[in-house]
């Protein structure tokens, strides 16, 4: 089977020849084409070349066009710093003053900032990689809200000014909807990163009041347009797994601090589960340690079905590309049925 055939089989609740797999890789892939991190994030045509090169090396079944998660706020006017050898970081927080929300405009994905170049890069990868599923990774509403207001400020706001938080979430939900629609129209798979929506940062109450309803809204709206959504959440999510499975996403990508077994139980087959080999192993783990984690994941995946093997989160730009190749070899060898 090809990668895309394996992925389709999983979503149809059928058994492929082996469990599909992929690592979540951004500028680490740039090492394969001899460019630095800054070039990867600022020259998105080069980022596409790097992802194509990574696919040529390891043959993964899903190719997420992973870049940074600042496209949307940058397109709204935020200043972004691009270090030579690190991931991009925000220089400004647009909503340090809450009253500035009324002056923000929705970014146009076809014109604003790096968004058009990112969509073009996704199309380039999809045009080159024919046998694997290709997906875009953009921000969900809560992630965009944190980028606009700042994590500490926003969490305090949920207690001191909840009306403002709901107003901000309605704004960022529309941002995610517009950007998600642009991805769908480009014919690319769509994943929302809600990295800061886990209980490693917020409480179950905050998640259920300020994250869940807006995720449901944006996913429902996109599904009406025949655009399916995968959601990734970093950190610990065990107490809110039922909530996550109720969002309407077709798949949930989960980090290592969360229990893969508990997510299978909470899902009961409603969503495809993606995860969750620890990312730290790709910095200094042994081959045996990576093998043990792959075995853990594929054993549950084979038993429960509806599973795609992946890393728990995005790999560090300083991770070891050889360890990514080990992961590929182990996933291919250990993920087969029969």
C-alpha positions, 0 to 999 in steps of 0.5 A: 500500500502507499502511504495515502492508502494506509491513511485512508484505510485507517480513517475508514476503520479498515486495517492497512498493511501496517500502521501509518507513521510520521514524525513532526518535523520543522526546520530539522529537515533543513539540514538535509538541504543545507540551509539554516533555521532562519532560511527555512522559516523565511523562505518557505519554498526552501521549507517545501524543499526540505520537507520533500527531502525528508520524505525522500529519506524516510518515506513517511505516510503523512507529510505535515508541512510544519513551520512556525505557528506565528503566521496568523499573528504576524499577518495581523501586524505582530513583529516576529524575530527569526534567529539564524539557528532557532525557531521564530519568536514574537517580538511584540504582543498586539493585545498588551492593551486589551482595547486594541482588539477593536482595531485588529483586522482579520488576516487575508490568507491570500495576501497577508504576511507569509500566509500566501507563501505557506499555502504555496509551499503546501501545494508544492509538497503535495505536488511532489509527494504523490504517495503520502498524505500532505497536511498544513498546520495552522493555529487553533483559536486558543493558540492565536489568542495566546499569541495576541494577548500573552499566556499569563495575561490571558489566563488571568483574564479568564478570571478577571475579565471573562467577557473580554476573553470570549470576545477575543475567542470569537475573533480568533475563531473567525481567524482560524475559520478563514485560514482553515478554509484557505487550506481546504480550498488549496486541497491540503489536509488541515491540522489545528495546533492548540499546543497551549490548550492542555492542562500543563498550562490551563485548568479543565474549567478554562478548557471547557469554558474558553477552548472547547466551545470555540473549537467545536464551532470552527470545526463544525463550520469547516466540516460543513464545507467538507473540510476535515480537521485534525487537532494537536494538543501538547502536554497533559490532557488525561482529565479532558480526553472526553471533551477533546474527543467531542470537538468534532475533529477526525483525529487527535494528535497527543503528546507523551505526557498524556496516556495513549491507552486512556485516549483510546478508551475515551475515544471508543473509535470516534476519532483516529488517535495519533501519537506519542513517541517522546520527542526527547529521544530524538535528541539523545535517546538510544535506538533501543529506547526509541524501539521500546516506545515504538513497540508500546505505541504500535501494540496499542494501535494494533489492538485498538485500531484507528491509529497513526504512529507519530512523535508526541510533538514537533521535534527540536531543530537540534534533534538528530536526523539519524534518530529520525531515520531509526524511527522510520526503520522501526515504524516500518518493521514493527508496525506491520500486521500478520 
